């Protein structure tokens, strides 16, 4: 007579061996870590970007003295919503600001978009800078070097081309610069999918992995941030760190700009306002290249944080925990096996609940929650695969250009004394 399935010993747990016991309890620990992380990420979601905090920051900024600002926008190509995104910078409730848009070629499609913007806002101080000079391997930084030479004001805001902002954005991100000891103000972003299936998957990368990990790090006291979505600083701070030229050969230019300011003893402030960024990658290949670039960038500036990322994608551990619980159920030969089975069941269920909570807190509304819920396992598994791939390789593809992962400034001696120890976030900048 064939024994029932539940009575068969698990093939890798003969008679509840010591190695099998250790492996099961290790699985319990990993599932518990993933569940705790997802729960923490879900709980801190409202802290940054909440309407109450944004209103409070905007009211504070309006009471402060508004200094003139030069906004530097490096452009490359015509993105799907480029005009709409750039137009939000023209709608600022701010008394005096200069908008500088830079391209490296007169034939760049973004030129026509800026010309259209100049025609739509003739009273605004909008300048198009066409400069073919290349100053290093990072073409975005080359663009910024060319733009900075045309900036008239001492307060500078650097912002990526694919973001949209609220009318009080400039007031909120520049107000902290008046405080003593502040070097750089940056802000987090939320993703909007532009297109079909793969942009939706890419938006989950930002909204349910990248942004939550930054929030968790911020909640634990880390200020090791610097995001290309926004970098506000004074001209004096920029000159003190060696200007944009100090970053001309670095992949993680936005992170390192803020880090160099911290090396000088100046704080990085994470503003409460969120900006919107577009995810436009139309297919799996384009999305894979972009996201592995981000992960390799994390590896380049924060190897320890990169190594710890395995706890930030719960679904693989949920699957491992469920399989372990099933196998342990077939090994009920002692109390220890029963305890492991119960523990695995509890931690796996907890990880499922925590992951759904994170998805719910990151979703804009109920419709988005149900629409994208089936994508969350795919998103986590894909992220795990990208993490494995990003552990290797010395180059990334950025806007069709092959760029080295190395950040030369990381290996150079500190120019301003020893660097204080930082608790870097698990995630890296854009």
Protein Blocks (a to p, Z undefined) as FASTA:
>chain_A
ZZdfklpccfklgghiaklmmmmmmmmmmmmmmmmmmmmmmmmmmmnopaklmmmmmmmm
mmpccdddddddddedjafklmmmmmmmmmcccfbdcdddddfbfklmklmmmmmmmmmm
mmbccdddddfbdfbfblklmmmmmmmmmpmbfbdcdddfkbccdfklmmmmmmmmmpgh
iabdcdddddddedjfklmmmmmmmmmmmmmmmmmmmmnopacdcdfkbccddfklmmmn
opjklmmmcfklmlmmmmmmmmnopacdddfbdcddddfbfbfklmmmmmmmmmmmmmmm
mmmlmmmmmmmmmklmmmmmmmmmmmmmmmmmbfklmmmmmmmmmmmmmmmmmmmmmmmm
mpmblklmmmmmmmmmmmmmmmmmmmmmmmgcjbdceehiacdfbdfklmpccfebpadd
ddddfbdcZZ
